[in-house]
Amino acid sequence: MADVTNYTIENASGANVRTDLNAVFGAIQSSNSKSSDLASSQCVAGMPFLNTTSNILKIRNSSNGAFTEIGNIDQANLGLLSKAGGIMTGQLLIDDSSNASVPALSFDTDTDLGLFRRSANVMGFSSSGTEQMFFDANGLTLQAQNDLRFADSDSSHYVGFQAPATVSSSLTWTLPAADAAVSGYALVSDASGTLSWAAAGAGAQGAGSDNIFWENDQTVTQSYTITNGQNAGSFGPITIQSGVTVTVGAGETWTVV
């Protein structure tokens, strides 16, 4: 370790001047190393310093108000992530601007593609400089009528869903917790966004283009509530399985003929 109070060589006898010179050169040679940070009175802007307790190499900042850390001299690349990549042990903090056209996390040959901070706790995804979707505590939202696509086995074709061009009021449909108990059942809504399984019904049937025969199942296997403000009809006889309930609200009817 070597540090000096100052770098001034005082007028003195030859031996004392030599001692001062050796002390100054020793401090320079060892990057002013010491087990604790130097006192402000020992420092000037731009001077290097090695803390031998932490093994951190530092440099005095331009205002001479504090040291700026450079890195650990006992670690490769001073413990810093090299340009070629490596493993980080802490958070990677990037620019938090909300600019979709220049996303904060991007690519050197495709700078308008990437991720950006849309707002507090909201992550935006940008393509061609335009926000295409965002993710927050409510889930994933696809913007501008973008599709949700499911590709086939070789990804040559897909099936997809998209929102209508205009939605007057936001709506979420809640799926059933289990599959239908009977083959051929369809998803039906309770008019409040909750979906359940119910008999689809065969509708009008007949030979050729005839629409004559309306068919329905004969057994109610799952509980059902007549839609509020609606009436229902079935062709009997109808059997309601044990433990199954058909609820008919006030002002509604279920007619079995």
trRosetta pair geometry for C-beta under 8 A, 3 or more apart (Angstrom, degrees):
i j d omega theta_ij theta_ji phi_ij phi_ji
1 30 6.7 157 -145 148 26 154
1 33 5.0 -121 -130 108 64 96
1 34 5.5 91 -165 -102 117 45
1 35 6.6 -37 -105 -31 153 79
1 52 5.8 -95 -90 -6 106 154
2 23 7.3 -174 -167 -161 105 59
2 26 3.9 -133 -153 136 155 98
2 27 4.7 -140 130 -83 98 50
2 29 7.0 28 57 61 150 90
2 30 4.4 117 37 37 107 138
2 32 7.2 -95 96 -125 72 28
2 33 6.2 54 38 50 62 84
3 27 5.3 85 -121 -122 31 110
3 32 5.2 62 -109 -167 87 72
3 33 7.0 -136 -52 70 92 35
3 34 4.7 -11 -25 -59 138 121
3 38 6.1 -169 -153 -101 144 107
3 42 6.5 25 172 -176 114 150
4 7 6.5 107 88 -78 132 56
4 23 5.0 109 -91 142 120 107
4 24 5.8 -33 -8 -90 164 58
4 27 4.8 -92 -4 -41 98 150
4 32 7.9 -90 22 -123 72 88
4 42 7.2 156 88 -146 49 107
5 41 7.4 -16 -170 118 76 108
5 42 6.2 -104 -151 -100 32 93
6 41 7.7 -63 -70 148 94 86
6 42 7.0 -133 -75 -124 52 58
7 24 5.4 95 -138 -131 75 118
7 27 7.8 -128 -93 72 91 141
9 17 6.1 57 -178 -147 109 83
9 20 4.9 136 -127 119 75 135
9 21 6.3 27 -111 -69 128 75
9 24 7.1 -67 -69 -19 94 149
10 16 7.6 -48 78 135 98 117
10 17 7.7 -137 74 -97 57 72
10 20 6.5 -178 28 -85 77 162
11 17 7.8 -15 -143 -81 28 111
12 16 3.6 -67 125 87 136 133
12 17 5.4 175 64 -50 89 76
12 20 7.4 121 36 -15 131 131
13 16 4.9 88 54 11 77 103
13 17 7.0 -145 92 -6 36 89
14 17 5.8 -56 -145 37 30 110
14 18 6.2 30 156 -20 65 106
15 18 5.6 -54 -150 36 31 112
15 19 6.5 34 150 -22 64 104
16 19 5.5 -49 -149 33 35 114
16 20 6.5 36 152 -18 65 102
17 20 5.7 -53 -151 36 34 112
17 21 6.3 34 151 -19 66 106
18 21 5.6 -54 -147 37 32 112
18 22 6.3 34 155 -19 66 106
19 22 5.8 -54 -147 37 29 111
19 23 6.4 30 154 -20 63 106
20 23 5.7 -57 -150 35 30 111
20 24 6.4 27 155 -16 66 106
21 24 5.9 -56 -147 38 31 108
21 25 6.1 25 158 -13 67 109
22 25 5.9 -57 -141 43 28 107
22 26 6.0 34 156 -24 64 109
23 26 5.7 -53 -146 35 27 114
23 27 6.6 29 154 -20 62 103
24 27 5.8 -53 -152 33 31 110
24 28 6.5 27 152 -15 65 106
25 28 5.7 -54 -146 40 34 111
25 29 6.0 38 154 -24 67 108
26 29 5.6 -52 -142 36 29 114
26 30 6.3 4 164 2 64 112
27 30 6.4 -73 -146 50 25 93
27 32 5.0 30 179 -98 93 64
28 31 7.8 26 -173 -77 30 28
28 32 7.4 17 -84 -50 32 75
30 33 4.3 -83 146 13 106 111
30 50 6.9 -105 155 39 74 127
31 48 4.5 -67 -149 119 97 112
31 49 6.1 157 150 -122 88 15
31 50 4.4 78 91 -16 122 105
31 57 6.7 -33 157 -134 160 95
32 38 6.3 -23 155 -55 123 140
32 42 7.6 148 -164 145 129 117
32 47 6.4 41 -8 156 152 115
32 48 6.6 157 23 94 105 63
32 49 4.7 -52 82 -109 114 74
32 50 7.1 147 72 21 60 70
33 49 7.3 147 -87 -169 38 57
33 50 4.0 -22 -101 70 90 105
33 51 7.6 -176 -148 -77 69 11
33 52 5.2 70 178 -48 108 108
34 37 7.5 122 81 -120 114 7
34 38 6.2 114 33 -70 144 74
34 49 7.6 -34 25 -167 95 101
34 50 7.8 135 20 81 50 64
34 51 7.0 -34 75 -118 64 52
34 52 6.5 -150 103 9 13 103
35 51 7.2 54 -169 -168 21 68
35 52 5.2 -56 -89 65 56 99
35 53 4.8 77 -165 -45 71 101
36 51 7.0 17 -134 -138 15 99
36 53 6.8 29 -72 -4 54 135
37 49 7.2 66 -140 141 69 146
37 51 6.2 -29 -72 -91 65 116
37 58 7.8 -9 -117 45 99 158
37 67 6.3 -140 -138 -1 122 139
38 42 4.3 -110 178 78 117 128
38 43 5.4 135 102 -58 127 99
38 49 5.9 -116 -4 -128 117 144
39 42 5.0 93 61 1 76 103
39 43 7.5 -156 96 -11 43 96
40 43 5.7 -70 -152 33 37 113
40 64 7.5 98 -159 154 89 92
43 47 5.9 -155 -152 47 72 132
43 49 7.7 -38 -109 -53 106 139
43 60 5.1 158 -175 -106 117 145
43 64 6.0 160 118 -157 105 94
44 47 5.3 92 60 -27 74 119
44 60 6.6 129 89 84 34 159
44 64 6.1 -47 -158 -109 32 127
45 60 5.5 -145 -130 115 30 111
45 61 6.8 -51 -133 103 85 38
45 62 5.3 47 -158 -149 128 32
45 63 6.9 137 -98 41 120 8
45 64 4.3 -86 -60 -58 81 90
46 59 6.8 -18 -154 179 32 103
46 60 5.9 -34 23 68 21 96
46 62 7.4 44 -54 -101 80 56
47 59 7.2 172 85 -154 33 63
47 60 4.8 32 45 8 77 125
48 57 6.9 -16 -168 -173 103 95
48 58 7.3 146 -161 84 55 48
48 59 5.4 -34 -102 -100 59 78
48 60 7.9 -115 -64 -1 18 80
49 57 7.6 153 84 -160 44 51
49 58 4.8 -23 68 68 93 96
49 59 7.2 161 20 -92 78 28
49 60 6.9 77 -9 -45 117 85
49 67 6.1 -80 54 -118 130 135
50 55 7.6 -12 -174 -149 96 38
50 56 7.5 169 -151 86 55 40
50 57 5.3 -24 -101 -104 80 68
50 58 7.4 168 -87 21 29 74
50 73 6.7 -4 -133 -18 119 144
51 54 4.8 19 105 40 120 96
51 55 7.2 -65 87 -10 73 12
51 56 5.1 7 47 54 110 85
51 58 6.7 44 -14 -4 99 118
52 55 6.8 32 -147 -81 34 54
54 72 7.6 -101 145 -110 80 91
55 72 5.3 49 109 -155 101 82
55 73 5.5 -124 175 42 90 86
55 74 4.9 -11 167 -5 153 111
56 69 5.5 -43 178 -137 125 103
56 70 7.5 146 176 50 75 67
56 71 7.1 -151 -145 124 70 15
56 72 5.8 -44 -94 -90 62 61
56 73 7.7 169 -116 -7 14 82
57 69 7.8 102 79 -163 49 60
57 70 4.5 -46 98 61 93 118
57 71 6.0 -3 47 61 99 59
57 72 7.6 162 7 -108 82 12
57 73 5.2 92 -36 -54 111 102
57 78 6.8 -77 39 -134 119 120
58 67 3.9 28 161 173 140 123
58 68 6.3 152 -162 73 84 38
58 69 5.4 -49 -102 -102 87 44
58 70 6.1 -177 -102 1 27 88
59 67 6.8 139 67 -157 24 77
59 68 5.5 -25 64 60 79 92
59 70 6.0 71 -11 -48 98 114
60 64 5.8 17 164 -117 120 60
60 66 7.8 167 -147 99 62 26
60 67 5.8 -53 -94 -101 50 66
60 68 7.7 102 -162 13 6 81
61 64 6.9 -148 75 -55 67 19
61 65 6.1 -37 67 47 120 76
61 66 5.6 22 10 65 124 69
61 67 7.0 -179 -19 -123 83 14
61 68 5.2 99 -72 -29 90 106
70 78 6.1 -66 133 -172 83 152
71 75 7.1 -112 164 65 103 106
71 77 7.4 -98 -175 130 160 54
71 78 2.5 73 109 158 149 112
71 79 5.0 177 -165 42 98 90
71 80 5.3 -76 -101 -30 135 103
72 75 4.4 49 88 15 112 112
72 78 5.9 141 48 -172 48 57
72 79 4.1 56 32 -19 107 133
73 78 6.8 -11 -85 -116 40 78
75 78 6.3 62 77 -175 90 15
75 79 3.8 62 83 -65 146 80
76 79 7.7 111 63 -64 46 38
77 80 5.0 -113 139 58 100 75
77 81 7.5 -90 125 90 146 1
77 82 5.0 -112 -106 -66 157 95
77 86 7.9 -149 47 -39 156 164
81 85 7.3 -29 -177 -158 99 25
81 86 4.9 -163 -138 53 75 114
81 88 5.9 -21 -72 -79 131 91
82 85 6.9 -25 76 39 81 25
82 86 5.6 91 28 -26 83 125
88 92 6.1 82 94 -62 171 97
94 104 4.7 130 135 150 116 119
94 105 5.6 71 115 -64 175 88
95 104 4.2 -159 68 -130 87 113
96 104 6.9 8 -79 -74 20 159
96 117 4.6 -16 -156 35 72 152
97 102 7.7 1 96 86 133 98
97 104 6.2 148 46 -70 81 105
97 116 7.0 -50 89 -159 67 114
97 117 7.3 126 66 51 23 97
98 116 6.3 123 -140 145 36 116
98 117 5.9 -78 -87 94 71 71
98 118 5.7 72 -142 -151 102 27
98 119 6.4 31 -108 -68 139 57
98 124 7.3 90 -154 6 75 143
99 102 4.8 0 118 52 126 83
99 103 7.2 -153 93 -79 72 34
99 104 7.9 112 52 -48 87 74
99 116 6.4 -124 63 -153 50 156
100 103 6.5 6 -149 -70 37 85
100 116 6.1 -151 -95 44 47 145
100 118 7.9 29 -70 -103 97 82
100 124 5.9 -89 -96 143 95 142
100 126 4.4 167 -166 -102 78 124
100 129 6.5 98 123 174 81 48
100 130 6.0 37 136 -146 130 20
100 131 4.2 -87 -119 -48 147 85
101 112 6.0 -35 -170 -129 53 103
101 126 7.4 -147 -68 -164 17 144
101 129 3.9 24 -130 -161 69 100
101 130 7.5 25 -84 -63 68 44
102 106 7.3 -66 -173 -42 55 153
102 111 6.6 -8 -133 150 73 103
102 112 6.9 -56 -89 -101 43 67
102 129 7.6 9 -47 -125 47 90
103 106 5.0 136 76 -69 89 99
103 111 8.0 180 43 169 76 57
103 112 7.2 104 5 -157 93 34
103 113 7.1 -64 30 120 133 17
103 114 3.5 -175 91 78 134 100
103 115 5.7 128 176 62 129 21
103 116 4.0 -125 -136 -44 78 105
103 124 7.4 -144 -115 96 108 99
103 126 4.4 -171 -54 38 125 134
104 114 7.1 -145 60 124 42 129
104 115 6.9 -49 59 95 83 68
104 116 5.0 122 5 -114 87 74
104 117 6.8 17 4 0 141 84
105 114 4.8 -169 93 179 61 118
105 115 4.4 1 55 53 116 94
105 116 7.2 -165 24 -69 75 52
106 110 7.0 -148 177 98 91 65
106 111 4.8 57 149 -146 145 52
106 112 7.3 35 -139 -39 132 11
106 113 6.4 120 -144 72 84 53
106 114 3.7 -103 -91 -29 61 152
107 110 4.4 15 74 55 118 88
107 111 6.7 -135 65 -77 56 42
107 113 6.1 -11 21 72 113 102
107 114 6.6 180 -11 -68 76 109
108 111 7.4 5 -148 -68 16 87
110 113 4.5 -10 142 27 111 119
111 114 7.7 -34 -168 -8 37 126
112 126 6.6 -104 170 138 63 116
112 127 7.6 74 126 -174 84 24
112 128 5.9 21 120 -160 124 16
112 129 3.8 -41 -162 -60 130 78
113 126 6.5 -166 -133 101 30 79
113 127 5.5 26 -116 -118 85 59
113 128 7.4 30 -74 -35 82 38
114 126 5.9 -3 58 57 55 101
115 123 6.2 -19 -164 -173 108 103
115 124 7.0 143 -161 80 55 56
115 125 6.2 -26 -104 -102 68 60
115 126 7.3 176 -90 17 18 87
116 123 7.8 145 76 -162 35 58
116 124 4.8 -25 68 66 84 107
116 126 6.0 31 5 -15 114 124
117 122 7.3 99 -171 76 59 65
117 123 6.9 -48 -110 -109 48 54
117 124 7.1 57 141 16 4 95
118 122 4.2 -69 68 113 110 107
118 123 6.6 98 3 167 100 5
118 124 3.7 117 -62 -42 102 109
118 131 7.1 76 -104 -123 115 143
118 134 5.2 7 -31 -130 161 135
119 122 4.6 26 54 39 77 125
121 136 6.2 82 126 -143 83 90
121 137 6.5 8 148 -31 125 102
122 134 5.7 17 175 171 99 125
122 135 7.3 162 -159 79 56 44
122 136 4.4 -21 -108 -85 80 112
123 134 6.3 165 86 -160 48 72
123 135 4.7 -11 60 57 102 95
123 136 7.3 175 22 -70 66 59
124 131 5.0 -58 -167 -125 118 114
124 133 7.9 161 -155 93 54 41
124 134 4.7 -30 -103 -103 61 99
125 131 7.0 99 67 -153 48 67
125 132 5.6 -61 101 59 93 90
125 133 4.9 -1 50 64 119 81
125 134 6.6 -169 11 -85 78 43
125 135 7.4 61 -25 -11 108 96
126 129 6.5 2 175 -136 116 15
126 130 6.5 155 -151 72 79 23
126 131 5.5 -49 -94 -90 75 50
126 132 6.7 136 -128 3 24 86
127 130 6.6 -34 70 60 58 75
127 132 4.9 13 22 -26 105 137
131 134 6.5 2 -177 -52 121 101
131 143 5.7 77 116 -4 87 166
132 142 7.3 -26 155 -151 72 68
132 143 5.7 -161 -173 44 25 108
132 144 7.5 -75 -134 36 54 112
132 146 5.9 81 -174 -71 87 159
133 140 6.3 16 171 -179 124 90
133 141 6.1 172 -157 88 76 52
133 142 4.9 -33 -100 -108 108 49
133 143 5.7 -155 -82 -2 43 86
133 146 6.7 -95 -62 59 98 152
134 140 7.7 177 90 -150 35 53
134 141 5.5 -7 57 56 78 100
134 143 7.2 62 -5 -46 87 111
135 139 7.5 -82 -141 147 67 28
135 140 5.2 -19 -101 -101 84 72
135 141 7.7 -177 -81 19 36 71
136 139 7.5 -3 64 41 63 30
136 141 7.7 -1 19 0 96 111
138 141 7.6 29 91 -44 110 109
142 145 7.9 -10 122 154 104 6
142 146 4.1 -125 173 70 110 105
142 147 7.4 -117 173 62 158 13
142 148 6.3 -141 -30 -59 153 84
142 162 7.9 -100 104 -127 142 73
142 163 7.8 176 79 -8 106 109
143 146 6.0 46 64 -3 50 118
145 162 5.4 55 -179 176 76 117
145 163 5.5 -117 -116 61 68 89
145 164 8.0 -76 -117 110 111 16
145 165 6.5 -3 -89 -108 148 49
146 162 6.9 -152 107 -123 22 104
147 160 4.0 12 -177 171 123 142
147 161 6.8 138 -157 67 72 36
147 162 4.7 -58 -98 -69 65 106
148 160 5.9 159 77 -158 46 82
148 161 4.9 -11 54 56 101 90
148 162 7.2 172 13 -76 70 54
149 158 4.4 24 -175 157 106 147
149 159 7.3 156 -151 82 63 32
149 160 4.1 -31 -97 -92 68 113
150 158 5.8 152 74 -161 39 90
150 159 5.4 -16 59 61 97 81
150 160 6.8 172 15 -82 67 56
151 155 4.2 15 165 -121 143 66
151 156 7.8 118 -168 28 100 31
151 157 7.2 142 -150 87 66 32
151 158 4.5 -49 -94 -91 53 98
152 155 6.7 -162 63 -68 60 20
152 156 6.3 -38 59 47 114 73
152 157 5.2 26 2 65 123 79
152 158 6.7 -141 -14 -84 72 43
155 158 7.8 8 -152 -64 54 96
163 167 6.0 -50 177 -44 121 127
164 167 6.1 129 63 -67 96 77
167 170 6.7 68 135 -88 129 45
167 171 7.3 -137 -166 14 121 95
171 193 5.8 -164 -172 -97 89 114
172 193 5.6 56 82 -170 57 139
173 189 7.1 -80 -127 -105 107 111
173 193 5.3 -141 -102 -165 45 74
173 194 7.7 159 -159 -91 59 15
173 195 5.5 41 179 -30 104 115
174 193 6.0 73 2 133 86 89
174 194 4.9 -20 58 -114 111 64
174 195 6.3 -171 80 18 53 80
175 187 8.0 -55 -132 -126 72 133
175 195 5.7 -21 -118 60 38 122
176 179 7.7 132 96 -89 124 15
176 180 7.9 84 71 -65 161 62
176 187 7.5 -147 -12 -117 110 93
176 195 6.0 -93 -35 103 78 84
176 196 5.5 98 -84 -121 112 48
176 197 5.8 -16 -44 -24 166 89
179 197 7.7 64 165 -63 38 150
180 183 7.4 134 100 -88 118 21
180 185 3.7 -177 -152 56 149 130
180 197 3.8 169 -101 -150 92 152
181 185 7.6 54 46 -13 56 150
181 197 7.3 152 11 95 70 147
181 221 5.9 -136 87 132 130 129
181 222 6.4 155 25 -60 125 112
182 185 5.3 98 74 -38 85 112
182 197 7.9 156 43 147 80 128
182 199 7.4 -14 86 -88 137 81
182 217 7.9 39 147 -107 161 159
182 221 5.8 114 -35 53 128 153
184 199 7.4 19 111 -140 98 66
184 200 6.1 -114 157 21 80 115
185 197 4.3 49 138 -179 138 102
185 198 6.1 151 -161 70 99 16
185 199 6.0 -64 -112 -87 77 36
185 200 6.4 164 -148 -27 28 86
186 197 7.3 145 72 -148 22 62
186 198 6.5 -38 64 67 71 69
186 199 7.7 24 21 148 84 16
186 200 3.9 85 -11 -86 118 100
187 195 4.8 -2 -170 -174 107 122
187 196 7.3 141 -148 70 61 23
187 197 6.6 -46 -94 -94 49 53
187 198 8.0 73 -157 24 13 80
188 195 6.9 148 73 -151 31 69
188 196 6.1 -32 62 65 81 74
188 197 7.6 94 17 -152 85 11
188 198 4.4 -14 7 25 133 126
189 192 7.7 175 171 36 93 43
189 193 6.9 -8 -153 -96 111 13
189 194 7.1 125 -153 69 64 43
189 195 5.7 -40 -92 -95 63 68
190 193 7.7 -39 57 45 85 35
190 194 4.8 -3 25 64 120 95
190 195 7.9 -147 -4 -81 80 23
190 196 7.0 55 -44 2 99 111
190 225 6.9 35 -129 69 109 116
190 227 7.0 -178 -153 -112 48 79
191 227 5.7 100 -20 -153 125 107
191 228 6.5 -115 56 37 146 97
196 222 7.6 -174 163 138 117 139
196 224 8.0 178 106 -110 141 73
197 222 6.5 74 83 35 93 171
198 222 7.2 -126 -98 72 59 124
198 224 6.3 86 -114 -110 114 124
199 216 6.7 92 123 -159 142 81
199 217 4.8 -123 -123 5 155 124
201 214 7.7 -6 180 -174 114 84
201 215 6.9 159 -166 87 69 64
201 216 5.3 -24 -117 -102 93 79
201 217 7.9 -107 -89 -7 59 78
202 205 5.8 -10 136 -44 119 123
202 214 7.6 159 74 -164 86 42
202 215 4.0 8 42 63 125 114
202 216 7.5 -143 17 -71 83 37
203 214 6.8 -57 -177 -127 24 73
203 215 7.6 -13 40 40 26 80
204 211 3.6 42 136 -172 136 90
204 212 6.6 117 -169 27 94 22
204 213 6.8 123 -158 61 53 40
204 214 5.7 -31 -88 -79 59 74
205 210 7.9 27 135 100 38 88
205 211 7.4 62 -1 -137 8 50
205 212 7.0 -57 83 57 50 69
205 213 4.5 -42 63 69 89 97
205 214 7.6 157 12 -81 80 25
205 215 6.2 10 3 -9 129 115
206 209 7.7 -8 89 104 109 26
206 210 2.8 -95 126 101 138 103
206 211 5.7 -130 16 -71 123 14
206 212 4.0 90 -79 17 129 99
206 213 5.9 143 -67 9 76 89
207 210 5.4 36 54 24 56 125
214 235 7.1 147 99 -27 95 130
215 235 7.7 -73 -136 39 33 137
216 234 5.4 -115 91 -144 158 84
216 235 5.7 147 36 33 108 90
217 220 7.8 135 99 -72 114 44
218 237 6.7 44 -157 87 103 68
218 238 6.3 -154 -165 -113 52 48
218 239 6.3 37 142 16 82 93
219 238 7.5 157 -92 -164 26 61
219 239 4.7 -21 -110 69 76 99
219 240 7.7 156 -161 -91 60 20
219 241 6.3 60 178 -47 103 95
220 224 6.7 -108 -157 11 118 119
220 238 6.5 42 -23 175 101 105
220 239 7.1 -158 21 95 73 48
220 240 4.6 -12 56 -114 119 67
220 241 6.3 -138 88 7 64 81
220 244 5.5 177 119 131 96 142
220 246 6.0 -42 -174 -58 167 115
221 241 5.3 49 -117 -4 50 142
221 244 6.4 -147 -177 -86 17 154
222 244 6.2 -153 -149 -131 6 116
223 244 5.3 -161 -68 -157 62 66
223 245 4.5 17 -127 52 105 75
223 246 7.2 -162 -152 -71 56 40
223 247 7.5 37 180 -13 96 97
224 245 7.9 -165 34 97 47 56
224 246 5.4 -2 63 -118 88 73
224 247 7.2 -154 101 27 45 74
225 246 7.8 162 -87 -165 33 46
225 247 4.1 -15 -112 63 79 114
225 249 7.3 51 -174 -37 97 100
226 230 6.0 -149 166 81 90 91
226 231 7.3 -4 -173 -135 135 24
226 232 5.1 -130 -120 -11 110 124
226 246 7.6 55 -36 175 88 87
226 247 6.7 -136 13 95 75 63
226 248 5.1 37 8 -115 133 61
226 249 6.2 -136 70 11 100 85
226 252 4.9 166 107 149 138 145
226 254 6.0 -139 -70 -65 137 103
227 230 4.1 32 76 24 97 134
228 249 6.0 -1 -110 39 69 161
228 252 7.5 -113 -136 -57 34 138
229 251 7.6 -7 -103 108 45 119
229 252 7.2 -64 -36 -82 5 106
230 252 6.4 30 74 -131 45 117
231 252 5.8 -179 -91 -162 57 71
231 253 4.7 4 -134 57 106 82
231 254 7.3 -176 -169 -77 67 38
231 255 7.2 23 170 -3 112 101
232 248 7.9 -125 32 -108 113 99
232 252 7.7 34 2 169 86 108
232 253 7.4 -156 39 101 60 53
232 254 4.7 -7 70 -115 101 78
232 255 7.3 -180 95 26 52 65
233 254 7.3 173 -83 -162 32 52
233 255 4.7 -16 -111 67 83 94
233 256 7.5 165 -160 -82 56 33
233 257 7.0 -1 -168 3 105 105
234 238 5.5 49 117 -68 141 140
234 254 7.2 9 4 179 103 94
234 255 7.5 173 28 91 61 51
234 256 5.0 -17 71 -110 94 77
234 257 7.7 167 86 24 45 65
235 256 7.4 107 -149 -161 8 67
235 257 6.1 -43 -114 72 58 76
236 256 4.2 67 -50 166 117 108
236 257 6.5 175 12 73 94 20
237 256 7.8 48 -137 165 37 129
238 256 5.3 -109 7 -129 125 138
240 244 5.4 -147 179 85 85 108
240 245 7.8 58 -179 -103 132 21
240 246 6.2 -108 -112 -10 133 110
241 244 4.4 68 66 3 84 129
246 254 6.7 25 148 -53 130 176
248 252 5.3 -150 -173 94 78 103
248 253 6.8 33 -166 -129 131 20
248 254 5.0 -115 -91 -9 130 109
249 252 4.8 60 62 16 76 126
